[in-house]
């Protein structure tokens, strides 16, 4: 996925990417997308895996989390 295509996924946290048919993860504080070491966006087939990755990628801890 090209960098220019990223903005079509609105918001933060865990988002479903309908074109790639996977979940994407975005940091709420910095606005950056979780990427693989190759620079491509990370994709997750299950919400729970994406949510776990998001919790580790998020810069701040949530109250009660």
C-alpha positions in Angstrom: 0.0 0.0 0.0 1.4 3.4 -1.0 1.9 6.0 1.7 -0.6 8.3 -0.1 -3.4 5.8 0.4 -3.2 5.8 4.2 -5.5 8.8 4.9 -8.6 6.9 3.6 -8.5 5.0 6.9 -10.0 7.6 9.3 -9.3 7.9 13.0 -7.0 6.2 15.4 -6.7 2.8 17.1 -7.8 -0.3 15.3 -9.4 0.3 11.9 -10.7 -2.2 9.3 -9.1 -1.6 5.8 -11.8 -2.9 3.4 -9.5 -2.8 0.4 -6.8 -4.9 2.0 -9.4 -6.9 4.1 -7.4 -6.6 7.3 -7.2 -4.5 10.4 -4.7 -1.6 10.7 -3.3 0.0 13.8 -2.7 3.7 14.4 -1.2 5.5 17.4 -3.6 7.9 19.1 -0.9 10.3 20.3 1.4 10.6 17.3 -1.0 9.7 14.4 1.5 7.3 12.9 0.5 3.9 11.5 2.1 0.7 12.8 4.5 -0.5 10.1 6.6 -3.6 9.5 10.4 -3.4 9.4 10.1 -3.1 5.6 8.1 0.1 5.9 4.8 -1.4 4.8 1.7 -1.0 6.9 1.1 -3.9 9.3 -2.1 -5.8 8.7 -3.9 -8.1 11.1 -6.5 -10.8 10.2 -8.2 -10.7 13.6 -9.4 -7.8 15.7 -7.9 -9.2 18.9 -4.4 -9.4 17.4 -4.7 -5.9 16.1 -6.0 -4.7 19.5 -3.1 -6.3 21.3 -0.6 -4.6 18.8 -2.3 -1.3 19.3 -2.1 -1.4 23.1 1.7 -2.0 22.7 2.1 0.7 20.0 0.1 3.3 21.9 2.3 5.9 23.5 0.2 6.6 26.6 -1.7 4.2 28.8 -5.4 4.4 29.1 -7.1 4.6 32.5 -8.3 1.2 33.5 -6.3 -0.6 30.8 
